[in-house]
Amino acid sequence: MHYEICPSADDVYITLVVKGEITRKVAMQQNLQAHALGKRLGIDRYLVDMTEARNTDTTLDQYQFAYKDMQETPGIDTNARVAVVIAEGDHSHDFIETVAINAGLNVKLFTERDQAIAFLHA
């Protein structure tokens, strides 16, 4: 699994590009790094590119990620706006979007990068 974290060219959002299989534990490590960079730069919007990543967690793990990990871990900005870009036809991220929204997180899935970026600029 490979990932990269960097600010956008316009400093509006942090980009997190993930390749390979993604799990709750790995996602938390990446989120902590991305949110630390966001805090340091005063950015609270995140573009997560998962077009080459597949969620391999169970529904219980995804539920725990949204309701426990993201809510209770110091360093996570629960008010952040997050756009996740996924590959067309990849439904492995659908449940995590649902539980994240139900947990009060501002997360939305997109298959078009331009739409995700527009969401972050709104």
C-alpha positions in Angstrom: 0.0 0.0 0.0 1.3 3.4 -1.0 0.0 6.9 -0.1 1.0 10.6 -0.5 -0.1 13.7 1.4 0.3 17.3 0.3 -1.5 20.6 0.2 -3.3 21.6 -3.0 -1.6 24.2 -5.2 -4.1 26.8 -4.0 -3.8 25.8 -0.4 -7.6 25.2 -0.1 -7.4 21.5 0.7 -5.0 18.7 1.6 -4.7 15.9 -0.9 -4.3 12.3 0.3 -3.7 9.8 -2.6 -4.0 6.1 -1.6 -3.1 3.1 -3.6 -3.8 -0.5 -2.6 -6.0 -2.0 0.0 -7.3 0.2 2.8 -8.3 -0.8 6.3 -9.5 1.1 9.4 -6.1 1.0 11.0 -4.2 2.2 7.9 -6.8 4.9 7.2 -6.5 6.3 10.8 -2.7 6.6 10.4 -3.1 8.4 7.1 -5.9 10.6 8.5 -3.8 11.6 11.5 -1.0 12.7 9.2 -3.3 14.5 6.8 -5.1 16.3 9.7 -1.8 17.3 11.3 -0.7 18.9 8.1 -4.1 20.6 7.7 -3.9 22.0 11.3 -0.3 23.2 10.7 -1.4 25.0 7.5 -4.9 26.1 8.7 -6.7 23.9 6.2 -9.8 21.9 7.1 -10.7 20.4 3.7 -9.5 17.1 2.4 -9.4 15.5 -1.1 -8.9 11.7 -0.6 -8.1 10.0 -3.9 -9.1 6.3 -3.6 -9.4 5.6 -7.3 -6.7 3.0 -7.0 -7.6 1.8 -3.4 -10.1 -0.8 -2.3 -11.7 -0.8 1.2 -11.2 -4.3 2.6 -12.7 -3.8 6.0 -15.8 -5.4 7.4 -18.9 -3.4 7.9 -18.3 -3.6 11.7 -14.8 -2.1 11.2 -16.2 0.6 9.0 -18.8 1.4 11.6 -16.1 1.6 14.4 -14.0 3.8 12.2 -16.8 6.4 11.7 -18.3 6.3 15.2 -15.2 5.6 17.4 -11.9 6.2 15.7 -12.8 9.4 13.9 -14.8 10.8 16.8 -12.5 9.9 19.7 -9.0 10.2 18.3 -7.1 13.4 19.3 -5.9 15.2 16.2 -8.9 14.5 14.0 -10.9 17.5 12.9 -14.5 16.2 13.0 -15.7 19.4 11.4 -13.5 18.9 8.3 -15.0 18.7 4.8 -13.9 15.6 3.0 -14.4 14.6 -0.7 -13.4 11.1 -1.5 -12.8 10.2 -5.2 -13.4 6.6 -6.0 -13.2 4.5 -9.2 -16.4 4.1 -11.2 -18.0 0.9 -10.2 -16.1 0.6 -6.9 -18.7 0.1 -4.2 -16.3 -0.9 -1.4 -16.5 2.6 0.0 -20.3 3.1 0.0 -20.9 1.9 3.6 -18.2 4.0 5.1 -19.7 7.1 3.5 -23.1 6.2 4.9 -21.9 5.6 8.5 -19.6 8.6 8.4 -22.5 10.9 7.4 -24.7 9.3 10.1 -21.9 9.9 12.6 -22.0 13.6 11.7 -18.9 13.8 9.5 -19.0 15.9 6.3 -17.9 13.2 3.8 -19.0 12.7 0.3 -18.0 10.2 -2.4 -17.4 11.2 -6.0 -16.3 9.5 -9.2 -15.3 12.7 -10.9 -12.3 14.6 -9.4 -13.6 18.0 -10.7 -16.9 17.6 -8.8 -15.0 16.6 -5.6 -12.8 19.7 -5.9 -15.9 21.9 -6.5 -17.4 20.4 -3.3 -14.3 21.4 -1.3 -14.4 25.0 -2.7 -18.1 25.4 -1.9 
